[in-house]
Amino acid sequence: MVPAMAFLLLFLAYPLVLGSILCFTDVRIGRPGIFIDLENYIWMWDDPVFWLSVFNTMLYTVVAIVTSFTDCDACRWGSIMAGALFGSLPLVILYAFLSNTMYPL
């Protein structure tokens, strides 16, 4: 029980707390951070790359959910094409290969 709790605190809680603190600072390597309040979030709100990544994530999620409801080869290829569209083709092909129900490993 104690080793599991130590593992969870070290690898889950610590990064969560540290990231929550650092998101309100302007940290650079080699110097302490300066508290900048919500400036990071304001900058991100106006960044078009952020909104493109939000759109791509939502589109990929919708395609993955829709294609996961059916178990057909056409839908599997739809998932692979969606992965190719978003740049994660090797991972999607590996997933399709490992999740093949006709020829399991």
C-alpha positions in Angstrom: 0.0 0.0 0.0 2.7 2.5 0.9 4.8 1.9 -2.3 1.7 2.4 -4.4 0.9 5.6 -2.6 4.4 6.9 -3.0 4.3 6.1 -6.7 1.0 7.9 -7.1 2.3 11.0 -5.2 5.6 11.1 -7.1 4.3 10.5 -10.6 0.8 11.9 -10.5 0.2 14.4 -7.8 3.6 16.2 -7.9 3.4 17.0 -11.7 -0.2 18.1 -11.3 0.6 20.5 -8.4 3.8 21.8 -10.1 2.0 22.4 -13.4 -0.8 24.2 -11.6 1.7 26.5 -10.0 3.8 27.0 -13.1 0.9 27.9 -15.3 0.6 31.3 -13.5 4.3 32.1 -13.8 6.8 33.1 -16.6 9.4 30.4 -15.9 12.7 30.3 -17.8 15.4 27.6 -17.4 18.0 28.8 -14.9 16.0 31.6 -13.2 13.0 31.7 -10.9 9.6 32.3 -12.3 7.8 35.6 -12.2 4.1 35.6 -11.2 2.1 36.8 -14.3 -1.5 35.9 -13.2 -3.6 34.9 -16.2 -1.3 36.3 -18.9 -0.5 32.8 -20.2 -4.2 32.0 -20.7 -4.9 35.3 -22.3 -2.1 34.8 -24.8 -3.3 31.2 -25.5 -6.9 32.4 -26.0 -5.7 34.7 -28.8 -3.4 32.2 -30.4 -4.7 30.7 -33.7 -2.5 27.6 -33.3 -4.2 26.8 -30.0 -7.7 26.9 -31.6 -6.4 24.8 -34.5 -5.2 22.2 -32.1 -8.6 22.3 -30.2 -10.4 21.8 -33.5 -8.1 18.9 -34.6 -8.6 17.2 -31.2 -12.3 17.5 -31.3 -12.5 16.2 -34.9 -10.2 13.3 -34.2 -12.3 12.5 -31.1 -15.6 12.5 -33.0 -14.1 10.3 -35.8 -12.7 7.9 -33.3 -16.0 7.7 -31.4 -18.1 7.2 -34.5 -15.9 4.6 -36.0 -15.6 2.7 -32.7 -19.3 2.0 -32.6 -19.1 -0.3 -35.5 -16.7 -3.2 -36.1 -16.1 -3.2 -39.8 -13.1 -3.0 -42.0 -14.3 0.3 -43.7 -14.6 1.9 -40.3 -11.2 0.7 -39.3 -9.7 2.2 -42.4 -11.6 5.4 -41.6 -9.8 5.5 -38.3 -6.5 5.0 -40.0 -7.2 7.8 -42.5 -8.2 10.1 -39.6 -4.9 9.2 -37.9 -3.0 10.0 -41.1 -4.8 13.3 -41.4 -3.6 14.3 -37.9 0.0 12.9 -38.1 -0.3 9.9 -35.9 -0.4 7.3 -38.6 2.2 4.9 -37.2 0.4 4.7 -33.9 -3.0 4.2 -35.6 -1.6 1.4 -37.8 -0.1 -0.2 -34.7 -3.4 0.0 -32.9 -5.3 -1.4 -35.9 -2.8 -4.2 -36.2 -3.0 -5.1 -32.5 -6.8 -4.8 -32.3 -7.4 -7.0 -35.4 -10.2 -9.4 -34.4 -9.9 -11.6 -37.5 -6.2 -12.4 -37.0 -5.3 -11.9 -33.4 -1.7 -12.2 -32.3 
